[in-house]
Amino acid sequence: MKKYNDTNGFAYKVKTIGKVVTLSVSAVVLLVFALFNPWTWNVLSTIIKIVSPLVYGLMLAFIINYPYEFCYSKLYKKIGTKRPKLITVRKVLSIVTTYVFLAVVIAFLVAILIPQVVDSINSFIDELPVYITHFSLVFTHVTDWINNTFSVDLTDTKAIEEFASKLFLGENASLISTSHLLNIALNSIWDFLYGIYNALIAIIVSVYVIGTKDKLLRQTRKLTIAYVPKKFHNFIKDVKYESYNICGKFIIGKIIDSAIIGVLCFIGLKIIGIDYAVLISVVVGITNIIPFFGPFIGAVPCALLLLLVDPWDCLWFIIFIFGLQQLDGNLIGPKILGDRIGISGIWVLVGVTVGGGLFGFAGMVFGVPVCAVIYTLLGKAVNSKLSNKKKLTSDIKAD
C-alpha cells in the first residue's frame, strides 16, 4: 500500500509539473506572438490615446494637491470648524483659489515671455539668410582644410542636399505637392485641437479628483479591505506613502529648481552677450524639469541654433551651460530637492524612455519618480526577505 501511494504521489507530481511547463510555454508563445503582432501595438496605442487625458488629469491633481492643501488648511481653515456643513464651501473656495492663482501665474509668465520669444524667433528668421551665408563660408573653409589635409572630398553639395531631403522628408521627397503640404497642415491643426481637448479633460479630471479625494480614498480603502488579502494591506500603505513622499515633493521641487535655472541662464547669457537669451533660457528652463537628461535635451538644439549665429557663441554657451548644470547638480538641486532621488542610471533611463514613449513630456517628468517609488518598494521587500532568512539561519545555527 505504501509503495502504491508513493507511486501515485510521484505520478501526481509529474502531472503537476507537466501542467506548469505547458502553461508556461503557452504563455511565452502567446506573449511573443502578441509582441510581434502589429495589431497588438495598434490596440495598445489606441488604449493609451484614450486614457491619456485621464492620466494627465491625475498627474495635474498630484501637483495641484500641494497648493490646495495650503489653501484648505491655512487660508480657509476657519471655515467649517464650527459648522460642518460649510466644509463643502471650504473645499470649493480652496479649489477655485488654487486654480485662479495658477492661471494668474501662467498668464503672467506668458504675457512676459511669449512676446519676447516670438520677437526672438522672428528676428532669427529675418537673419537666417545671413546666418546661413556665414555658416556656408565657415563650412567651406573647414571642408577645404579637410580636403587639403586628408584628401577627402566633402564638396559634393548635391549629394548632401539629397541626403538632407531624404533624412527630413523621406524617400518621396521629390513628390512633395500642394496636397501633401495641405495634409501636413491639417494634421498639425488636428493635433493642436486634440491637445486642447486633452488639456480641458485633464483639468476637469484634476478638479474632480481634488474635490472628491477623501471620498475616493475611502472607496479605495473599502475595496482594499473587501478584495485584497490582509497580508498586502501594509504594502498598499507603503505605495501610498512613498508615492506622496517621493513623487509629489520631487515634482514640485523640480519645477522650482527649473524656474531658478531658467532665470540664472537668462542672466548669464545677457552678461556674456549671447543673442536670443530669452528663447534659450525658456527652452533650458522647461527641459530642465525632465530629470537628469533634461539639461542635455535643452542644450543641444540651443547650441545648434547658436552654431548658425556664431560658432564662438555656441562654444561659450556650451561652457556656460556645463557650469550652470554643475551648479544645479551640486548646490541648487540638493538644497531644493533635499536628498537625491537615490536610483541608478539604468532606472533613470527606463523612467525617461518608457514614460516619454507612453505619455510624452509629462511621462518623462513623472517616469523617474515613479521608478524611484518602485525601486524603494522593491528594496524594502528584498531587505525584508533577507532579514527573515538571516533570522531563520541564526535560529538553525542556535539549535
N, C-alpha and C positions, 0 to 999 in steps of 0.2 A: 504493500500500500504506500509506503514511504517513497519507494522508487517511482511509483506512478505519479505521485504528487510532484516529485522533483522534475520528472519529465514534462508533466503538464505545465508546471511553472516556467520551465525553460522555453517551452513552445509559446507560452503567453508572452514572455519577454521578447522572443524573436518576432512574434506578430506585431507587438507594440513598436519595436524598433523599425520594422518594415513600414508601418503606417507613418511614423515620424519622418523617415527618409523619403517616402513617396510624397508626402505633403510638402516637405522642404524643397525637393527637386521641382515639384509642380509650381510652387510659389516663385522659385528663382526663374523658371522658364517663363511664367506669366509676366514677371517683373521685367525681364529682358525684352520680351515681346512688346510690352507696353512702352518701354523707354525708346525703342527703335521704331515705334509706330507714329507717324505724323499726326494721326487722329488724336492720340493721347495729348500731345503738346497743344493742339488746337483747342481741345476741351479745357486743359489747364489754363491756357491764356484767356479763354473766354470767362472762366470762373474768376480768375484774378482781376480781369477787367470789370466784372460785375461787383465784386466785393471791395475793390479799391477805394471807392468813396467811404465805405463803412470803416475800413482800416485807417484811412486818413482822418476820419472823424474821431476815432479812438485815440490816435496819436495827438490830435489837437486838444482833445479833452484832457489827456495826460499832462500837457504843457499848461493849459488854462487852469488846471486844478490848483496850482500854487497861488496865483493872484486871487482866485476865487476864495480860497481858504482864508487869505488875508482879509478880504472884504467881509467874509461871513463871520470870522472870529474876532476881528479887530474893529473894522469900520462900522459895522451894524450889530455889534454884539449885544446892545441893549434891547434891540427889537425882538420880541417874543420871549424874553426871560420871565416876565410876569403873566403874559397872555400867550399860551402855546399856539393859539390859532393864528397868530401873526408870524409863525415860523415860515410859512409859505411866502409871505411878503418879504421876509428877510432873505430867503433864497433868491427870489426874483430880483430884488434890488442888487444883490451880490453879483448875479449873472449879468444883469444889464450894465452895472458899473464896470465889471471886468472887460466886457466886450467893447463898451464905449471907449474905455481907456486904451485898449489895444488898437481900436480903429483910429483914434486920435494920434497915437504914436506912429502907426503905419502911414497915415495921411501926412503927418508932419515930415517924416523921412522921405516920402515920395515927393512932396512939394519941394523939398530942398535938393534931393539927389537927382530925380528924374530929369529936370530941365538941364542940369549940368552934364548928366550922362548923355542926353540927346545932343547937346551942343558939342560934346567931345566926339560923338560918333559922326555928326555932320562935318565937323572940322576935319576928322580923319578921312572921310570920303572925299572932301574937297581937295585935300592934299595928297590923296592916294596916287595920282599920276606922277607927282614929284617924287614921292617915296619909291615908287616902282622904278622910275628912271635912275634914281640914286642907287637903289639896290642892284639894278642891272649893271651899272658901272662897277660897283664893288664885286659883283659876281663875275663880271668879265675879267677883272684884274686877277681874281682868285683862280679862275679857270686857265688863264694864260700862264700863271705861275705853275699850276699843276701840269699843264701841257709841256712847259719847258723843263720842268724838274723831273717828272715821272713818265713823260711821253704817253700820256693818257688823253684821248680826245673827249672833252666834255662840251664841245661847241655845237653839237648836233641839236639845235633848239627845236627842230621839228619833231624829233623823237621824244624830247622832253614834254612838248605840248601834247602830243598824242597820249603819252603815259599819264599826264595830269588829267586829261579829259576822261580817260578810262577809269582812273582812280576815283574821281569825284562824280562822274556821270554814268559810269557803267560801260558795258561793251557797245551799247547802242547810242553812244554819244553823238554820232553823226546824224542820227534820225530825230533829233530834237525838233519839235514843231510847236505851233501855237497851241494845239490841243493838249500836248504834253505839259506845256507851261501852265495851261488853264487847269489841268488836273492837279498839278502841284499846288497851285493857289487855292483851289477848292479844298484839297486835303488839309492845307495849313489852316484855313478858316474853320473847317470842321474840328480839327484838333484843338483850336483855340476855344471854340464854343463848348466842346466836350470838357475841356479843362475848367471852364467857368461852372459848368454843371457839377462836376466833381467837387469843386470848391464849395458851392452852395450846399450840396448834400452833406459834405464833411462838417460844415458849420452847424447845420441842423442837427446832425448826429451828436456833435460835441455838446451842444446846448442840452439835448435830451439826456445824454449820459451824465453831465454835471448836475442837472436839476433833479435827476432821479437816482443818483449814485447810491444813496442809502438804501433805497428800495431794491436796487439791483444787487447790492452786496447781501442783503437779507435773503433774496431769492437764490443767490449763488450758494450761500451757506445751507439753505434748506435742501437744495439739490445735492450738495456735497454729503450732507448727513443721510439723505434718503438713498442715494445710489452709489456713493463711493465707500469702499471698505474703510473701517476705522483706522487701519494702520497707515493710510495715505493722508489722513487729515492734517497731520503735522507738516507733511511735505507741501500740501497746498498752502498752508500758512506761511511756510518759508518762501514759496514762489511769490506770494503777495508782498511779503516784507522786502525781499530782495529786489523785486521789480520797482517798488516805490523808492527804495533807498538808493538803488544804482541808476536806473533809467531816468527817473524824474530829476534828481539832483544833477546828473551828468548833463542832460539835455539843457536845462536852464543855465547851468554854469557854462556850457559850451557856447550858448547864444551870447551871454555877457562877454565871454572871452573873445569871441569873434568880432563883436562890436568894438571892443578896445583895440584889437589888432587892425581893424579897418581904419580907425581914426589915426593910430600910430603910423600906418602905412601912408595915409594921405599927408600927414605932417612931414614924414621922412622924404617922400617923393617931392614935395614942394621945396624942402630945404635943398635937396640935391639938384632940383631944377629939371626934373623929368616931365615931359608932356603927358597929357591925359591922366593926371593924378587921380581925379575923381573916379573916372571909369575903372582904372586899375584897382583902386582901393575898394570899390564896391565889389568887384569880382573876387579879390583876395579875401575880403571880409565874409562874403557869402559862402565861398567854397571852404573857408576855414572851419565852418560848422561841421563839415564831414570829418570824422575823427581820423587822425594820423595821415591819411592820404590827401586830405583837402588842400593843404598848402601847395602840394605838387600839382594837383588838378587846376588850381587857380593860377599858379605861377607860369605854367607852360604857355597858355595862349597869350598871356600878357607879355611874356618875353618875346614871343614870335611877333606880336604887334610892334614892340619897340625895336625889333630887329629890322623891320621895314623903315621905321622912323630914323633910327640912328643906332648902328651896332654898338657904339660906346655906351649909349643909354641902356641898351639891353644888358651889357656887361655890368654896369653899375647897379642896375635893377636886380640882377641875379645875386650879386654880392650883398645888397641891402636886404633882399627878401630872405636870404640864408641867415643873416644876422638877426633879423626880426623873428624868424621861427625858432632860433636858438633862445632868444629872449622869452618867447612864448612858452616853449617847452620846459625851460628850466626855472622860470621865475613867475610869469603871469599865470600860466595854466595851473601849476600846482597851488598857487595862492587862492585861485578862484574855485578850482575843482577839488581841492583837498588832495587826498591820496590818488595815485594813479589808478586807472581802471583795472589794472592787475591781470591782463591776459597777454598771451604771447602773440607774435606777429601773424601766425597762421590763423588764429581766431579772428584777428582784425581783418585779414584778407577775406576770410569766409563771410564775416558780417557785412563788409562793404560790398563784396561781389554779389552775394545772394540777395541781400536787402535791396541793393540798387537794381538788380535784374528783375526783382518782383515788383517793387514799388517806387522806383526812380530815386529822386533826390531824398525824399523822406525816408525811404528804405535804407539809403546809405547812412543817414543820420542816426536812425534807430537801430540799425543792424548790429553795430558794435556793442552798445549797452545790453541789447538782448542776448548776444553771445556771452557777454560778461555775466549775466544772470545765469545762463545755462552752465557756464564754466564754474561759477560759485556753487551752484546746487550739486553738480557732479562731484566737485571737490569735497563737499560735505558728506555726500553719500559714500564716496570712496574711503574717506578718513574714518567714517563710522564703521564700515565693513572691516577695515584694517584693525581698528581698535578692538572690535569684537573678536577677531581672530587672534590678536595678541593676548587678549584676556583668556580665551579658550586654551591657547598654547601654554600660558603660565599656569593655568589650573591643572592641565595634564602633567606638567613638569612637577608641580607641587604634590600631586598624588603619587 
